[in-house]
Amino acid sequence: MAEKLVSILIPNFNKEAYIPHTFQSICEQTYSNWECIVVDDHSTDASLDLLHDFAEKDPRIKVVRRPEHLPKGGNSCRNHAFSLASGEFIQWFDSDDLMLPHCLQEKVDFLESHPEFAFVASKAEIKYEKDYKGKRTFHQNIQSEQAIEDYLRFRILFITGGPLFRREVFEKTGLFSLGLKKHQEWELFFRVILNYPTWGIINEPTYVYLIHGNSISGQSANKREKLVNAEVAAIQTALNPTTNPFISKIPPSVYRKTSLRYLKFSLIHKRMQDAGWFFTQYLRQLNR
């Protein structure tokens, strides 16, 4: 039986320092039937030249620049990559992470032998760069018996490169929200689990996730405020029927608890407009 095609979809912006290792790890996969579509977000470093070098050596790698008519940003690049993809399986990936040699093979083998699952999630091997000054602990629980509530409470987490999806998942749930600059994978994967609340588990690393930059505690008040902004925006997108057409799949009790939790969160951070929004959502759910 012919191997099914895996589409590896990657956005890139100014990652010249990481590209050689990332794409070498992709080329060394034991599973050979893949295409890698890279959408460059108009990088200003040597990224594009490096990517073209890999594409010349391996025709499975296809490099395009983000079309001018599309908005700038990783979300737009990922969505454009999906529009160009032909694979039956979708592997989102970042241009600064590494695939272990068996990454694709293990995931494809799992989904081929478990047709009841729409996707399979694996763990990551965590690697900290020298410039990282935060705590060297990273939460990556990928299983739950109450998936929706645990996901909204960040008790489970899928890192970008962890899951392998069947293509029809995104034909049903839609793609990345262009309105989010952070937590965009979290919000998209929330729509996924609302429609597919059970998934396969590979309880070992299949890729290397690179963590770099300063810790939250070491950041300025302005940066911490941006993190609060990002979390509130992601939760509002997840709970808003305008941006999430699958709201009815959230149990009313879970929706109410989440609304109250972020009502309190907004009040603590003196975000009165957001507090009012969450209070309104809570009231609307009382009649469900």
Secondary structure as UniProt FT lines:
FT   STRAND          6..12
FT   TURN            16..18
FT   HELIX           19..27
FT   STRAND          34..40
FT   HELIX           47..57
FT   TURN            59..60
FT   STRAND          61..65
FT   TURN            68..69
FT   HELIX           74..84
FT   STRAND          89..92
FT   TURN            95..96
FT   STRAND          98..99
FT   TURN            101..102
FT   HELIX           103..113
FT   TURN            115..116
FT   STRAND          119..128
FT   TURN            130..131
FT   HELIX           147..152
FT   TURN            153..154
FT   TURN            160..161
FT   STRAND          164..166
FT   HELIX           168..173
FT   TURN            178..179
FT   HELIX           184..195
FT   STRAND          200..211
FT   HELIX           216..218
FT   HELIX           221..239
FT   TURN            241..243
FT   TURN            245..246
FT   HELIX           247..249
FT   HELIX           252..268
FT   TURN            269..270
FT   HELIX           272..285
FT   TURN            286..287
//
